[in-house]
Amino acid sequence: LQETMAKTEVKTSLLDNMIGVGDMVLLEPLNEETFINNLKKRFDHNEIYTYIGSVVISVNPYRSLSIYSPEKVEDYRNRNFYELSPHIFALSDEAYRSLRDQDKDQCILITGESGAGKTEASKLVMSYVAAVCGKGAEVNQVKEQLLQSNPVLEAFGNAKTVRNDNSSRFGKYMDIEFDFKGDPLGGVISNYLLEKSRVVKQPRGERNFHVFYQLLSGASEELLHKLKLERDFSRYNYLSLDSAKVNGVDDAASFRTVRNAMQIVGFMDHEAESVLEVVSTVLKLGNIEFKPESRVNGLDESKIKDKNELKEICELTGIDQSVLERAFSFRTVEAKQEKVSTTLNVAQAYYARDALAKNLYSRLFSWLVNRINESIKAQAKVRKKVMGVLDIYGFEIFEDNSFEQFIINYCNEKLQQIFIELTLKEEQEEYIREDIEWTHIDYFNNAIICDLIENNTNGILAMLDEECLRPGTVTDETFLEKLNQICATHQHFESRMSKCSRFLNDTSLPHSCFRIQHYAGKVLYQVEGFVDKNNDLLYRDLSQAMWKASHVLIKSLFPEGNPAKVNLKRPPTAGSQFKASVATLMKNLQTKNPNYIRCIKPNDKKAAHIFSESLVCHQIRYLGLMENVRVRRAGYAFRQAYEPCLERYKMLCKQTWPHWKGPARSGVEVLFNELEIPEEEYAFGRSKIFIRNPRTLFKLEDLRKQRLEDLATLIQKIYRGWKCRTHFLLMKKSQIVIAAWYRRFAQQKRYQQIKSSTLVIQSYIRGWKARKILRELKHQKRCKEAATTIAAYWHGTQVRREYRKFFRANAGKKIYEFTLQRLVQKYLLEMKNKMPSLSPIDKNWPSRPYLFLDSTHKELKRIFHLWRCKKYRDQFTDQQKLIYEEKLEASELFKDKKALYPSSVGQPFQGAYLEINKNPKYKKLKDAIEEKIIIAEVVNKINRANGKSTSRIFLLTNNNLLLADQKSGQIKLEVPLVDVTKVSMSSQNDGFFAVHLKEGSEAASKGDFLFSSDHLIEMATKLYRTTLSQTKQKLNIEISDEFLVQFRQDKVCVKFIQGNQKNGSVPTCKRKNNRLLEVAVP
């Protein structure tokens, strides 16, 4: 019993009673053999953790150890990293305290191959952080949700492989967010490339994802019946039977744990039920089988053998059975506006079934991650500190390595690259930069391997995408041929056809394979399936069928199935998506302070107490641990810039406390000399002090702690003295202030008296001086003006005396001509600036300035008016000219003669007031007239007998004057224009006019006509112009208030009188006797 207790006793110090060496930096001698022996010795004594400086090596014990108890958590809480024996809790505490106290974002990178214990390590880190951070109901709820997200994601994303019973088949990166106190606020989970091909096919000795076995083992009979499942694993084609049961794993208990975890994380009951229905649908999809059937046209098609499984799937998902059956049998290809439907043979149908199952499960997993993120995300919008934990699939070398292993190993290459960049390379470069003497260590930089895979031009992933997008026949063999052409000369690429291959005759390298020399060793990849898995193609018919499901969750997983959102653009390939995700991850990791946990698998049998030295040696080599130790041994355990180092430890030396006035480096040198630290324990760089041994650092910290206690006492003493002095000085200041205010008041009063007296004296003196200066300035001005006047008169007299003899004879004439010229010039310039507008009706004209220019002034007015009239006329069109000619003619005929004329000036002459061409009522009238109609107007014809009026249509053409009935449109009379002799009208404001006909003509048989019209001026003008145009004779226009009209054989006098009529402003006509018609004009 004592021996057992001694073996399990946990060491409390890194140096006391060590088993082997706790920090490989202290290992002597250092070589691979001693390194492995030290790990084995500690492993045999249950010491599975070992340091390399700040890096933790973790060896998987494949059994439970009692080193993770709450007491152990308290032991490592707020302790120095090197103070206790190596443990994963020490690294977790160091990262957490750096985040909380120094405000540095952290990330914990857990690396190692599959089965090395990465997932368990990430759980331990999260559980420690949850244990040491703050307490409280809200904080505890957040911590519980963060921890319980692991069982859910493990159930859906982990599976048993030949190397690991709980292998992560997806990459997980969790950002845990903290507030300024270090309390967790929430988290964000990112997942990378779920190995969804495992859903439909598993290698020998491996299982499908845990959730399938957990559901069938742990679900109640009622739930299984509801999901249409049976408990027998052998009923489902997607579940391998050779390893369905795993030793030490209780799937039923795990199912209950998962259901409880989903409830804690925040899943509603209906959400959890929907998730299980999708899992059940995936299982049952594997049981759908197809049979071939030939069509009449000779093409092969497939039919479902047993539709019972299809029926149950449709009942689970709420999809119409005919829709899903057709989606498994036909494929519709869309290109722009065309759709082509083709049948699927049996192989294509099985491919479609498997593609649907894989996509359904993969999308369900992504939905789970997003749903968990909604529950655990930070609610408070405050500044957050972040600790990232990376748990991603380890390096994999299987018997058959395909596209999934290629992608996983690429990710591990990138992680190894970031480890190289941030540790080995940075360590060496910093020592060189700081001019510290040490031995250079060569290390392998795997950037060349990463470039082989991810190069955008010649990388394997780029060529795979190019091959997938290339038109024509694309197969895995064409992809391999392309690799052989492009990568043939690369030193880390080998294939049977490559030029640099050393295995041209090696039967272990088949034709359909290629080999890559990874940092972890050589891996042979089967090229079969690379193109299909990279395409990750799901037929659109299946997406649309899933979108038609009444199952809410399934419908939301296939948004591209919505016919209204059809996108013909090809989706990105799986390789390009993963490459972009890895690039984002690397960028995220480089913004945080890294902490490394290097996991090592002790054996391939997953058994406890077995340590395979050859397997461990291989992992040590590809993880670069020896190089890491050499760098640490050649360097120093602790380094710090001079300024913060001096600031932290300056109180330990009297010369540097409290202020050092010289350079920081000189202050650190004085400090270390004063403390008598051996010179071999430290070195001075360009900007930093380097301390070799952690014990030296511990000593400095202990001295500082003691000194701080002394300083605290000193501060208290000084504070008390300061407080008393402050009170005294305050009293003294108050007395001084009171005295100062009194003296100020007295002096201000005396000053105001002196100031008022001074102002009076100053004002009198300034007034006297100003008046004196004003008198002097006035005298100077008068003298200057007098001198100027005298000089002007004198100069005038001299000039006149000098030039009188030359211009006495012609002076008057020249002065007259000059004056006249200047007056004319001034007149013309003024006229130029005073010209009126160009409107012909503008009668404004500048006044005449001089009488002698009277005739010139009038002539200029006449010329200007004629010029602007011409300018105005030049703007007219032919139609406008004709209108104005008629208006001008009317002006000559009626201006100042007819009182009605002024009112007609502003009215346009339209002529055709009746739209005879458009009105169907006058169609007969239009057909009877062949000539152009000049006037078409309704007039009142005065009856010869009683003076009453009758409406008639008055028509004027080029040769005739016509009268027609207004109602019927029938022509009553046609008079040639040559028979019209005269038109008579009054001088008053009425519309009466008489048309006199030639005696003896055919039209004059009934005598002359007396009309009344609203457009008298226009009608008389057009009649005058038309008659002149046709007969070349002017029509006589008689304007008189009395004129004779011939009615048959009698001559009747028409007399116009002024009078007020009952009809208002309308003129009336009455027959007084046989010889008189009287027209009363208002």
BELDA-V823317 format. One record per residue. N is the residue number from 1. SS is DSSP state (helix for helix, strand for strand, loop for the rest). Layout:
BEGIN
{{N	SS} {N	SS}}
END
This chain:
BEGIN
{{1	loop} {2	helix} {3	helix} {4	helix} {5	helix} {6	helix} {7	helix} {8	helix} {9	loop} {10	loop} {11	loop} {12	loop} {13	loop} {14	loop} {15	loop} {16	loop} {17	loop} {18	loop} {19	loop} {20	loop} {21	loop} {22	loop} {23	strand} {24	helix} {25	helix} {26	helix} {27	loop} {28	loop} {29	loop} {30	loop} {31	loop} {32	helix} {33	helix} {34	helix} {35	helix} {36	helix} {37	helix} {38	helix} {39	helix} {40	helix} {41	helix} {42	helix} {43	helix} {44	helix} {45	loop} {46	loop} {47	loop} {48	loop} {49	strand} {50	strand} {51	strand} {52	strand} {53	loop} {54	loop} {55	strand} {56	strand} {57	strand} {58	strand} {59	strand} {60	loop} {61	loop} {62	loop} {63	loop} {64	loop} {65	loop} {66	loop} {67	loop} {68	loop} {69	loop} {70	helix} {71	helix} {72	helix} {73	helix} {74	helix} {75	helix} {76	helix} {77	loop} {78	loop} {79	loop} {80	loop} {81	loop} {82	loop} {83	loop} {84	loop} {85	loop} {86	loop} {87	loop} {88	helix} {89	helix} {90	helix} {91	helix} {92	helix} {93	helix} {94	helix} {95	helix} {96	helix} {97	helix} {98	helix} {99	helix} {100	helix} {101	helix} {102	helix} {103	loop} {104	loop} {105	loop} {106	strand} {107	strand} {108	strand} {109	strand} {110	strand} {111	strand} {112	loop} {113	loop} {114	loop} {115	loop} {116	loop} {117	loop} {118	helix} {119	helix} {120	helix} {121	helix} {122	helix} {123	helix} {124	helix} {125	helix} {126	helix} {127	helix} {128	helix} {129	helix} {130	helix} {131	helix} {132	helix} {133	loop} {134	loop} {135	loop} {136	loop} {137	helix} {138	helix} {139	helix} {140	helix} {141	helix} {142	helix} {143	helix} {144	helix} {145	helix} {146	helix} {147	helix} {148	helix} {149	helix} {150	helix} {151	helix} {152	helix} {153	helix} {154	helix} {155	helix} {156	helix} {157	helix} {158	strand} {159	strand} {160	loop} {161	loop} {162	loop} {163	loop} {164	loop} {165	loop} {166	loop} {167	strand} {168	strand} {169	loop} {170	loop} {171	strand} {172	strand} {173	strand} {174	strand} {175	strand} {176	strand} {177	strand} {178	strand} {179	loop} {180	loop} {181	loop} {182	loop} {183	loop} {184	strand} {185	strand} {186	strand} {187	strand} {188	strand} {189	strand} {190	strand} {191	strand} {192	strand} {193	loop} {194	loop} {195	loop} {196	helix} {197	helix} {198	helix} {199	helix} {200	loop} {201	loop} {202	loop} {203	loop} {204	loop} {205	loop} {206	loop} {207	loop} {208	loop} {209	strand} {210	helix} {211	helix} {212	helix} {213	helix} {214	helix} {215	helix} {216	helix} {217	helix} {218	helix} {219	loop} {220	loop} {221	helix} {222	helix} {223	helix} {224	helix} {225	helix} {226	helix} {227	loop} {228	loop} {229	loop} {230	loop} {231	loop} {232	loop} {233	helix} {234	helix} {235	helix} {236	loop} {237	loop} {238	loop} {239	loop} {240	loop} {241	loop} {242	loop} {243	loop} {244	loop} {245	loop} {246	loop} {247	loop} {248	loop} {249	loop} {250	loop} {251	helix} {252	helix} {253	helix} {254	helix} {255	helix} {256	helix} {257	helix} {258	helix} {259	helix} {260	helix} {261	helix} {262	helix} {263	helix} {264	helix} {265	helix} {266	loop} {267	loop} {268	loop} {269	helix} {270	helix} {271	helix} {272	helix} {273	helix} {274	helix} {275	helix} {276	helix} {277	helix} {278	helix} {279	helix} {280	helix} {281	helix} {282	helix} {283	helix} {284	helix} {285	helix} {286	loop} {287	loop} {288	loop} {289	loop} {290	strand} {291	strand} {292	strand} {293	strand} {294	strand} {295	loop} {296	loop} {297	loop} {298	loop} {299	loop} {300	strand} {301	strand} {302	strand} {303	strand} {304	strand} {305	loop} {306	loop} {307	helix} {308	helix} {309	helix} {310	helix} {311	helix} {312	helix} {313	helix} {314	helix} {315	helix} {316	helix} {317	helix} {318	loop} {319	loop} {320	loop} {321	helix} {322	helix} {323	helix} {324	helix} {325	helix} {326	helix} {327	helix} {328	helix} {329	helix} {330	strand} {331	strand} {332	strand} {333	strand} {334	strand} {335	strand} {336	loop} {337	loop} {338	strand} {339	strand} {340	strand} {341	strand} {342	strand} {343	strand} {344	loop} {345	loop} {346	helix} {347	helix} {348	helix} {349	helix} {350	helix} {351	helix} {352	helix} {353	helix} {354	helix} {355	helix} {356	helix} {357	helix} {358	helix} {359	helix} {360	helix} {361	helix} {362	helix} {363	helix} {364	helix} {365	helix} {366	helix} {367	helix} {368	helix} {369	helix} {370	helix} {371	helix} {372	helix} {373	helix} {374	helix} {375	helix} {376	helix} {377	loop} {378	loop} {379	loop} {380	loop} {381	loop} {382	loop} {383	loop} {384	loop} {385	strand} {386	strand} {387	strand} {388	strand} {389	strand} {390	strand} {391	strand} {392	loop} {393	loop} {394	loop} {395	loop} {396	loop} {397	loop} {398	loop} {399	loop} {400	loop} {401	strand} {402	loop} {403	helix} {404	helix} {405	helix} {406	helix} {407	helix} {408	helix} {409	helix} {410	helix} {411	helix} {412	helix} {413	helix} {414	helix} {415	helix} {416	helix} {417	helix} {418	helix} {419	helix} {420	helix} {421	helix} {422	helix} {423	helix} {424	helix} {425	helix} {426	helix} {427	helix} {428	helix} {429	helix} {430	helix} {431	helix} {432	helix} {433	helix} {434	loop} {435	loop} {436	loop} {437	loop} {438	loop} {439	loop} {440	loop} {441	loop} {442	loop} {443	loop} {444	loop} {445	loop} {446	loop} {447	helix} {448	helix} {449	helix} {450	helix} {451	helix} {452	helix} {453	helix} {454	helix} {455	loop} {456	loop} {457	loop} {458	loop} {459	loop} {460	helix} {461	helix} {462	helix} {463	helix} {464	helix} {465	helix} {466	helix} {467	helix} {468	helix} {469	helix} {470	loop} {471	loop} {472	loop} {473	loop} {474	loop} {475	loop} {476	helix} {477	helix} {478	helix} {479	helix} {480	helix} {481	helix} {482	helix} {483	helix} {484	helix} {485	helix} {486	helix} {487	loop} {488	loop} {489	loop} {490	loop} {491	loop} {492	loop} {493	strand} {494	strand} {495	strand} {496	loop} {497	loop} {498	loop} {499	loop} {500	loop} {501	loop} {502	loop} {503	loop} {504	loop} {505	loop} {506	loop} {507	loop} {508	loop} {509	loop} {510	loop} {511	loop} {512	loop} {513	strand} {514	strand} {515	strand} {516	strand} {517	strand} {518	strand} {519	loop} {520	loop} {521	strand} {522	strand} {523	strand} {524	strand} {525	strand} {526	strand} {527	loop} {528	loop} {529	loop} {530	helix} {531	helix} {532	helix} {533	helix} {534	helix} {535	helix} {536	loop} {537	loop} {538	loop} {539	loop} {540	helix} {541	helix} {542	helix} {543	helix} {544	helix} {545	helix} {546	helix} {547	helix} {548	loop} {549	loop} {550	loop} {551	loop} {552	helix} {553	helix} {554	helix} {555	helix} {556	helix} {557	helix} {558	loop} {559	helix} {560	helix} {561	helix} {562	loop} {563	helix} {564	helix} {565	helix} {566	loop} {567	loop} {568	loop} {569	loop} {570	loop} {571	loop} {572	loop} {573	loop} {574	helix} {575	helix} {576	helix} {577	helix} {578	helix} {579	helix} {580	helix} {581	helix} {582	helix} {583	helix} {584	helix} {585	helix} {586	helix} {587	helix} {588	helix} {589	helix} {590	loop} {591	loop} {592	loop} {593	strand} {594	strand} {595	strand} {596	strand} {597	strand} {598	strand} {599	strand} {600	strand} {601	loop} {602	loop} {603	loop} {604	loop} {605	loop} {606	loop} {607	loop} {608	loop} {609	loop} {610	loop} {611	loop} {612	loop} {613	helix} {614	helix} {615	helix} {616	helix} {617	helix} {618	helix} {619	helix} {620	helix} {621	helix} {622	helix} {623	helix} {624	loop} {625	helix} {626	helix} {627	helix} {628	helix} {629	helix} {630	helix} {631	helix} {632	helix} {633	helix} {634	helix} {635	loop} {636	loop} {637	loop} {638	strand} {639	strand} {640	strand} {641	strand} {642	helix} {643	helix} {644	helix} {645	helix} {646	helix} {647	helix} {648	helix} {649	helix} {650	helix} {651	helix} {652	helix} {653	loop} {654	loop} {655	loop} {656	loop} {657	loop} {658	loop} {659	loop} {660	loop} {661	loop} {662	loop} {663	loop} {664	helix} {665	helix} {666	helix} {667	helix} {668	helix} {669	helix} {670	helix} {671	helix} {672	helix} {673	helix} {674	helix} {675	helix} {676	loop} {677	loop} {678	loop} {679	helix} {680	helix} {681	helix} {682	strand} {683	strand} {684	strand} {685	loop} {686	loop} {687	loop} {688	strand} {689	strand} {690	strand} {691	strand} {692	loop} {693	loop} {694	helix} {695	helix} {696	helix} {697	helix} {698	helix} {699	helix} {700	helix} {701	helix} {702	helix} {703	helix} {704	helix} {705	helix} {706	helix} {707	helix} {708	helix} {709	helix} {710	helix} {711	helix} {712	helix} {713	helix} {714	helix} {715	helix} {716	helix} {717	helix} {718	helix} {719	helix} {720	helix} {721	helix} {722	helix} {723	helix} {724	helix} {725	helix} {726	helix} {727	helix} {728	helix} {729	helix} {730	helix} {731	helix} {732	helix} {733	helix} {734	helix} {735	helix} {736	helix} {737	helix} {738	helix} {739	helix} {740	helix} {741	helix} {742	helix} {743	helix} {744	helix} {745	helix} {746	helix} {747	helix} {748	helix} {749	helix} {750	helix} {751	helix} {752	helix} {753	helix} {754	helix} {755	helix} {756	helix} {757	helix} {758	helix} {759	helix} {760	helix} {761	helix} {762	helix} {763	helix} {764	helix} {765	helix} {766	helix} {767	helix} {768	helix} {769	helix} {770	helix} {771	helix} {772	helix} {773	helix} {774	helix} {775	helix} {776	helix} {777	helix} {778	helix} {779	helix} {780	helix} {781	helix} {782	helix} {783	helix} {784	helix} {785	helix} {786	helix} {787	helix} {788	helix} {789	helix} {790	helix} {791	helix} {792	helix} {793	helix} {794	helix} {795	helix} {796	helix} {797	helix} {798	helix} {799	helix} {800	helix} {801	helix} {802	helix} {803	helix} {804	helix} {805	helix} {806	helix} {807	helix} {808	loop} {809	loop} {810	loop} {811	helix} {812	helix} {813	helix} {814	helix} {815	helix} {816	helix} {817	helix} {818	helix} {819	helix} {820	helix} {821	helix} {822	helix} {823	helix} {824	helix} {825	helix} {826	helix} {827	helix} {828	helix} {829	helix} {830	helix} {831	helix} {832	helix} {833	helix} {834	loop} {835	loop} {836	loop} {837	loop} {838	loop} {839	loop} {840	loop} {841	loop} {842	loop} {843	loop} {844	loop} {845	loop} {846	loop} {847	loop} {848	loop} {849	loop} {850	loop} {851	helix} {852	helix} {853	helix} {854	helix} {855	helix} {856	helix} {857	helix} {858	helix} {859	helix} {860	helix} {861	helix} {862	helix} {863	helix} {864	helix} {865	helix} {866	helix} {867	helix} {868	helix} {869	helix} {870	helix} {871	helix} {872	helix} {873	helix} {874	helix} {875	loop} {876	loop} {877	loop} {878	helix} {879	helix} {880	helix} {881	helix} {882	helix} {883	helix} {884	helix} {885	helix} {886	helix} {887	helix} {888	helix} {889	helix} {890	helix} {891	helix} {892	helix} {893	helix} {894	helix} {895	loop} {896	loop} {897	loop} {898	loop} {899	loop} {900	loop} {901	helix} {902	helix} {903	helix} {904	helix} {905	helix} {906	loop} {907	loop} {908	loop} {909	loop} {910	loop} {911	loop} {912	strand} {913	loop} {914	loop} {915	loop} {916	loop} {917	loop} {918	loop} {919	loop} {920	helix} {921	helix} {922	helix} {923	helix} {924	helix} {925	helix} {926	helix} {927	helix} {928	helix} {929	loop} {930	loop} {931	loop} {932	loop} {933	strand} {934	strand} {935	strand} {936	strand} {937	strand} {938	strand} {939	strand} {940	strand} {941	strand} {942	strand} {943	loop} {944	loop} {945	loop} {946	loop} {947	loop} {948	loop} {949	strand} {950	strand} {951	strand} {952	strand} {953	strand} {954	strand} {955	strand} {956	strand} {957	strand} {958	loop} {959	loop} {960	strand} {961	strand} {962	strand} {963	strand} {964	strand} {965	strand} {966	loop} {967	loop} {968	loop} {969	loop} {970	loop} {971	strand} {972	strand} {973	strand} {974	strand} {975	strand} {976	strand} {977	helix} {978	helix} {979	helix} {980	strand} {981	strand} {982	strand} {983	strand} {984	strand} {985	strand} {986	loop} {987	loop} {988	loop} {989	loop} {990	loop} {991	loop} {992	strand} {993	strand} {994	strand} {995	strand} {996	strand} {997	strand} {998	loop} {999	loop} {1000	loop} {1001	loop} {1002	helix} {1003	helix} {1004	helix} {1005	helix} {1006	helix} {1007	strand} {1008	loop} {1009	strand} {1010	strand} {1011	strand} {1012	strand} {1013	loop} {1014	loop} {1015	loop} {1016	helix} {1017	helix} {1018	helix} {1019	helix} {1020	helix} {1021	helix} {1022	helix} {1023	helix} {1024	helix} {1025	helix} {1026	helix} {1027	helix} {1028	helix} {1029	helix} {1030	helix} {1031	helix} {1032	loop} {1033	loop} {1034	loop} {1035	loop} {1036	strand} {1037	strand} {1038	strand} {1039	strand} {1040	loop} {1041	loop} {1042	strand} {1043	strand} {1044	strand} {1045	strand} {1046	strand} {1047	strand} {1048	loop} {1049	loop} {1050	strand} {1051	strand} {1052	strand} {1053	strand} {1054	strand} {1055	strand} {1056	strand} {1057	strand} {1058	strand} {1059	loop} {1060	loop} {1061	strand} {1062	loop} {1063	loop} {1064	strand} {1065	loop} {1066	loop} {1067	loop} {1068	strand} {1069	strand} {1070	strand} {1071	strand} {1072	strand} {1073	strand} {1074	loop} {1075	loop} {1076	strand} {1077	strand} {1078	strand} {1079	strand} {1080	strand} {1081	strand} {1082	loop}}
END
